[in-house]
Amino acid sequence: MSHLASHRRQGIIPRASGAAAAVLKASASAWEAPLTETPGVLSLFLWGCEVRLTAETDSARIELLAPDARMIGILQDRATEIFAEAGLEVAWDRVDEGALAPGLSVMRVAAVIRRSPGFLRIRLQGPDAARFGQTSLHFRLLLPPPGRAPVWPRVAASGRTTWPAGADALHRPVYTVAAQQGDWLEFDIFRHAGSPTCDWAMSGIEGSQVAIIGPGGDWCPEVPALSLFGDQTALPAIARMLDLAPHRVKGPVRAWIRAAPEDLGDLAGDPRVTRSDDLLAALAGADLPGGYVWFAGRAPEARAARQHLLGRGWGKRDFTAAAYWD
């Protein structure tokens, strides 16, 4: 880990060595993250970073090691939160109080395009665009309530990120980077009634500012085979993984998608893609060649897919069953 840790931050947790160690062990278990233990030292490895806890005479010293400043800020936020939940306070050597939340970028809406009958494509422009869609598929779009000036989340004196609440609470949907080049990125929105994002996208937003935070989420796995199942809300993520798969998947790649034929675009002619009106039936009937299974759709379907795969003997690390909506 040390060769990746170009950024470091540390703090002290007074009079709580044993309690702090218990918190870190419980977090490692909950997150299914690797944890190593040597006499007096615990190291949790998360997102390519390290949280190191060292027992001292009457306290515990916490060190954060990460490849960039953004990840240091994210680790500080998460570490402060988990210890605070146990009634423990971290005295950090540095807090960027008042700074925008780590990973937050303010962008300009460059264009809104009707990509297909069911989808709008949004292009955002800004100097941070290049770090999105490189090793993670997703980001969060941060939308203030209509008619209100945006209040963006910022770092508090404790090291935690404070999010606006009440009348300034942000809508925070997750989207997939569809394309990125230079100082712009694009993402697709599935058009449906009752969506605050759709209302925003169709309200003449060209030229306005918006914030995104991330990146986050999975990347196309590097596996022997890949089987993808998803509805129209998962279509952008499936399209992105199909684009990445030739460089990361050694064997067969298949996708089953529930979406209108006119929304499939280039995927309509892709021999790897099958349009399916019943994703659970497609999953049950598929001859899965091992490797990795990725399923996303409505919450009840995702729960059923998870149970089905576990029943077929798939290990928890060998599939994703994600609720994209309810």
C-alpha positions as CSV (number, residue, x, y, z in Angstrom):
1,M,0.0,0.0,0.0
2,S,2.8,2.4,0.9
3,H,3.9,2.9,-2.7
4,L,0.4,4.3,-3.6
5,A,0.2,6.6,-0.5
6,S,1.3,9.9,-1.9
7,H,-1.1,11.6,0.5
8,R,-1.3,11.1,4.3
9,R,-3.3,12.5,7.2
10,Q,-3.4,11.5,10.8
11,G,-5.3,12.1,14.0
12,I,-5.6,11.1,17.7
13,I,-8.5,9.4,19.4
14,P,-8.0,10.1,23.1
15,R,-8.5,7.4,25.8
16,A,-10.1,4.9,23.4
17,S,-7.5,2.5,22.0
18,G,-9.6,-0.7,22.6
19,A,-12.9,0.9,21.5
20,A,-11.4,2.4,18.4
21,A,-10.0,-1.0,17.4
22,A,-13.4,-2.6,17.9
23,V,-14.9,0.1,15.6
24,L,-12.4,-0.6,12.8
25,K,-12.9,-4.3,13.0
26,A,-16.6,-4.0,12.9
27,S,-16.4,-1.7,9.9
28,A,-14.1,-4.1,8.0
29,S,-16.6,-6.9,8.6
30,A,-19.6,-4.8,7.5
31,W,-17.8,-3.6,4.3
32,E,-16.1,-6.9,3.6
33,A,-12.8,-5.1,3.4
34,P,-9.4,-6.6,4.1
35,L,-8.0,-6.1,7.6
36,T,-4.6,-7.0,8.8
37,E,-3.5,-7.1,12.5
38,T,0.0,-7.0,14.0
39,P,0.8,-6.2,17.6
40,G,-0.7,-2.8,18.4
41,V,-1.5,-2.0,14.7
42,L,-4.7,-2.5,12.7
43,S,-4.8,-1.7,8.9
44,L,-8.0,-1.6,6.9
45,F,-7.7,-1.5,3.1
46,L,-10.5,0.3,1.3
47,W,-10.8,1.8,-2.2
48,G,-7.1,1.3,-2.8
49,C,-6.3,3.2,0.4
50,E,-5.4,2.3,4.0
51,V,-6.8,3.3,7.4
52,R,-4.1,2.4,10.0
53,L,-4.9,2.4,13.7
54,T,-2.0,2.3,16.2
55,A,-2.5,1.8,19.9
56,E,-0.6,4.2,22.1
57,T,-0.4,4.5,25.9
58,D,-3.7,6.2,26.5
59,S,-5.0,6.8,23.1
60,A,-5.1,5.6,19.5
61,R,-3.4,7.2,16.5
62,I,-5.2,7.0,13.2
63,E,-3.4,7.4,9.8
64,L,-5.0,7.8,6.4
65,L,-2.9,6.8,3.4
66,A,-4.3,7.4,-0.2
67,P,-3.1,8.1,-3.7
68,D,-4.7,11.5,-4.0
69,A,-6.2,14.4,-1.9
70,R,-9.8,13.5,-2.9
71,M,-9.5,10.1,-1.4
72,I,-7.9,11.5,1.8
73,G,-11.0,13.7,2.2
74,I,-13.4,10.8,1.6
75,L,-11.5,8.6,4.1
76,Q,-11.5,11.4,6.7
77,D,-15.2,11.9,6.3
78,R,-15.9,8.1,6.6
79,A,-13.5,7.6,9.5
80,T,-14.9,10.6,11.5
81,E,-18.4,9.2,10.9
82,I,-17.8,5.6,12.1
83,F,-16.0,6.7,15.2
84,A,-18.6,9.4,16.0
85,E,-21.3,6.8,15.9
86,A,-19.4,4.9,18.7
87,G,-19.1,8.2,20.7
88,L,-15.4,8.7,19.8
89,E,-14.0,12.0,18.5
90,V,-10.9,12.2,16.3
91,A,-8.6,15.2,16.7
92,W,-7.2,15.5,13.2
93,D,-3.9,17.2,12.4
94,R,-5.6,18.9,9.4
95,V,-9.2,19.6,8.4
96,D,-10.0,21.5,5.2
97,E,-12.9,23.3,6.9
98,G,-15.3,25.1,4.5
99,A,-14.0,23.3,1.4
100,L,-16.4,21.7,-1.0
101,A,-17.1,18.1,-0.2
102,P,-14.3,15.8,-1.4
103,G,-14.9,14.7,-5.0
104,L,-17.4,17.5,-5.7
105,S,-17.0,19.3,-9.0
106,V,-19.1,22.2,-10.2
107,M,-19.8,21.8,-14.0
108,R,-21.6,23.7,-16.7
109,V,-24.4,22.2,-18.7
110,A,-23.1,22.4,-22.3
111,A,-25.9,20.5,-24.1
112,V,-29.1,18.5,-23.8
113,I,-29.8,16.1,-26.6
114,R,-32.7,13.8,-27.2
115,R,-30.7,10.6,-27.9
116,S,-33.8,8.3,-28.4
117,P,-37.5,8.4,-27.6
118,G,-36.8,7.3,-24.0
119,F,-33.5,8.9,-23.3
120,L,-31.9,12.4,-23.0
121,R,-28.1,12.8,-23.2
122,I,-26.6,15.6,-21.0
123,R,-23.1,17.0,-21.7
124,L,-21.4,18.6,-18.8
125,Q,-18.2,20.7,-19.2
126,G,-15.6,21.5,-16.6
127,P,-11.9,21.1,-15.7
128,D,-12.5,18.0,-13.6
129,A,-14.3,16.0,-16.2
130,A,-11.3,13.8,-17.0
131,R,-11.3,12.1,-13.6
132,F,-14.9,10.7,-14.1
133,G,-15.6,7.5,-16.0
134,Q,-12.0,6.2,-15.8
135,T,-12.0,3.5,-13.1
136,S,-15.6,3.8,-11.8
137,L,-18.8,3.8,-13.8
138,H,-20.9,6.2,-11.8
139,F,-21.3,9.6,-10.1
140,R,-24.0,11.5,-8.2
141,L,-25.7,14.4,-9.8
142,L,-26.5,17.1,-7.2
143,L,-29.7,19.1,-7.9
144,P,-31.0,21.9,-5.7
145,P,-34.7,22.3,-5.2
146,P,-36.4,24.2,-8.1
147,G,-36.2,28.0,-7.7
148,R,-33.5,27.9,-4.9
149,A,-29.9,28.8,-5.2
150,P,-27.7,25.8,-4.7
151,V,-26.1,25.1,-1.3
152,W,-23.3,22.6,-1.9
153,P,-22.0,20.2,0.8
154,R,-18.9,21.3,2.6
155,V,-16.3,20.0,5.1
156,A,-17.1,20.8,8.7
157,A,-14.6,21.5,11.5
158,S,-14.9,17.8,12.6
159,G,-13.7,16.5,9.2
160,R,-17.2,15.2,8.3
161,T,-19.1,16.5,5.2
162,T,-22.2,18.6,6.1
163,W,-25.0,18.2,3.6
164,P,-27.7,20.9,3.2
165,A,-31.0,19.9,4.7
166,G,-34.6,21.1,4.8
167,A,-35.5,23.5,2.1
168,D,-32.0,23.3,0.6
169,A,-31.8,19.5,0.6
170,L,-30.3,18.2,-2.7
171,H,-31.7,15.6,-5.0
172,R,-28.8,13.1,-5.4
173,P,-29.5,10.5,-8.1
174,V,-26.7,8.2,-9.5
175,Y,-25.8,8.2,-13.2
176,T,-23.3,6.4,-15.4
177,V,-20.7,8.2,-17.5
178,A,-21.6,7.4,-21.1
179,A,-18.7,9.2,-22.7
180,Q,-15.8,11.4,-21.6
181,Q,-13.2,13.4,-23.6
182,G,-11.1,16.4,-22.6
183,D,-13.1,18.7,-20.4
184,W,-16.5,17.2,-21.0
185,L,-18.5,14.1,-20.0
186,E,-21.9,12.9,-21.0
187,F,-24.6,10.8,-19.3
188,D,-28.0,9.5,-20.2
189,I,-31.3,10.1,-18.4
190,F,-34.3,7.7,-18.9
191,R,-37.3,9.8,-19.4
192,H,-40.2,9.0,-17.0
193,A,-43.0,10.8,-15.2
194,G,-42.3,12.0,-11.6
195,S,-38.5,12.3,-12.1
196,P,-37.0,15.5,-10.6
197,T,-34.0,14.9,-12.9
198,C,-36.1,14.7,-16.0
199,D,-38.0,17.9,-15.0
200,W,-34.6,19.6,-14.5
201,A,-33.2,18.4,-17.8
202,M,-36.2,19.6,-19.8
203,S,-36.4,23.0,-18.1
204,G,-33.9,24.9,-20.4
205,I,-30.7,24.2,-18.4
206,E,-28.1,24.8,-21.1
207,G,-25.4,27.1,-19.7
208,S,-26.4,26.7,-16.1
209,Q,-24.2,25.3,-13.3
210,V,-24.7,21.9,-11.6
211,A,-22.5,19.8,-9.3
212,I,-21.5,16.2,-9.5
213,I,-19.7,14.1,-6.9
214,G,-17.6,11.0,-7.3
215,P,-16.6,9.0,-9.2
216,G,-17.9,5.9,-7.5
217,G,-19.4,2.5,-8.1
218,D,-18.1,-0.5,-9.9
219,W,-16.0,-0.8,-13.1
220,C,-16.2,-3.5,-15.7
221,P,-14.8,-6.5,-13.9
222,E,-11.7,-8.3,-15.1
223,V,-13.2,-11.9,-15.3
224,P,-13.2,-15.0,-17.5
225,A,-16.9,-14.4,-18.6
226,L,-19.5,-11.7,-18.0
227,S,-23.3,-12.0,-18.0
228,L,-25.3,-8.7,-17.7
229,F,-29.0,-8.3,-17.0
230,G,-30.8,-4.9,-16.7
231,D,-33.8,-2.8,-17.5
232,Q,-33.9,0.6,-19.2
233,T,-32.5,2.3,-16.0
234,A,-29.5,0.0,-16.2
235,L,-29.1,0.4,-20.0
236,P,-26.4,3.1,-19.8
237,A,-24.3,1.0,-17.4
238,I,-24.6,-2.1,-19.5
239,A,-23.7,-0.2,-22.7
240,R,-20.6,1.1,-20.9
241,M,-19.5,-2.3,-19.7
242,L,-20.1,-3.8,-23.1
243,D,-17.8,-1.1,-24.5
244,L,-15.1,-1.9,-21.9
245,A,-15.5,-5.7,-22.0
246,P,-13.2,-6.5,-24.9
247,H,-10.3,-5.1,-22.9
248,R,-11.2,-6.8,-19.6
249,V,-13.1,-10.0,-20.2
250,K,-11.3,-13.0,-21.6
251,G,-14.3,-15.1,-22.5
252,P,-17.9,-14.8,-23.5
253,V,-19.9,-11.6,-22.8
254,R,-23.7,-11.6,-22.9
255,A,-26.4,-9.0,-22.0
256,W,-30.1,-9.3,-21.5
257,I,-31.9,-5.9,-21.5
258,R,-35.5,-4.9,-20.9
259,A,-36.0,-1.8,-22.9
260,A,-37.9,-0.5,-25.9
261,P,-36.2,-1.5,-29.2
262,E,-35.9,2.1,-30.3
263,D,-33.9,2.9,-27.1
264,L,-31.3,0.3,-27.6
265,G,-29.5,2.3,-30.3
266,D,-26.3,0.6,-31.5
267,L,-26.9,-2.3,-29.1
268,A,-29.8,-3.4,-31.2
269,G,-27.4,-4.9,-33.7
270,D,-24.9,-6.2,-31.1
271,P,-24.8,-10.0,-31.2
272,R,-24.0,-10.1,-27.5
273,V,-27.3,-8.4,-26.7
274,T,-30.8,-10.0,-26.3
275,R,-33.9,-8.0,-25.6
276,S,-35.9,-9.6,-22.8
277,D,-39.3,-8.6,-21.3
278,D,-38.7,-10.8,-18.2
279,L,-35.2,-10.4,-16.7
280,L,-35.8,-13.0,-13.9
281,A,-36.9,-15.6,-16.4
282,A,-33.9,-14.7,-18.6
283,L,-31.6,-15.2,-15.6
284,A,-33.2,-18.5,-14.6
285,G,-33.0,-19.8,-18.2
286,A,-29.5,-18.6,-19.0
287,D,-26.6,-21.0,-19.3
288,L,-24.2,-18.9,-17.2
289,P,-20.6,-19.7,-18.1
290,G,-19.1,-18.8,-14.7
291,G,-17.1,-15.6,-14.4
292,Y,-19.3,-12.7,-13.1
293,V,-23.1,-11.9,-13.2
294,W,-24.3,-8.3,-13.0
295,F,-28.0,-7.7,-12.5
296,A,-29.7,-4.3,-12.0
297,G,-33.4,-3.2,-12.1
298,R,-36.3,-2.7,-9.7
299,A,-35.6,-3.4,-6.1
300,P,-37.9,-6.6,-5.9
301,E,-36.2,-8.0,-9.0
302,A,-32.7,-7.4,-7.6
303,R,-33.6,-9.2,-4.4
304,A,-35.1,-12.1,-6.3
305,A,-32.0,-12.2,-8.6
306,R,-29.7,-12.3,-5.5
307,Q,-31.6,-15.2,-4.0
308,H,-31.7,-17.1,-7.3
309,L,-27.9,-16.8,-7.8
310,L,-27.2,-17.8,-4.2
311,G,-29.5,-20.8,-4.7
312,R,-27.5,-21.8,-7.8
313,G,-24.3,-21.7,-5.7
314,W,-22.8,-18.4,-6.8
315,G,-20.6,-16.8,-4.3
316,K,-21.4,-13.3,-3.0
317,R,-18.2,-11.9,-4.6
318,D,-19.1,-13.3,-8.0
319,F,-22.2,-11.3,-8.7
320,T,-23.9,-7.9,-8.3
321,A,-27.6,-7.6,-7.8
322,A,-28.3,-3.9,-7.6
323,A,-31.6,-2.0,-7.0
324,Y,-31.6,0.9,-9.5
325,W,-35.2,1.9,-8.6
326,D,-38.2,0.8,-6.7
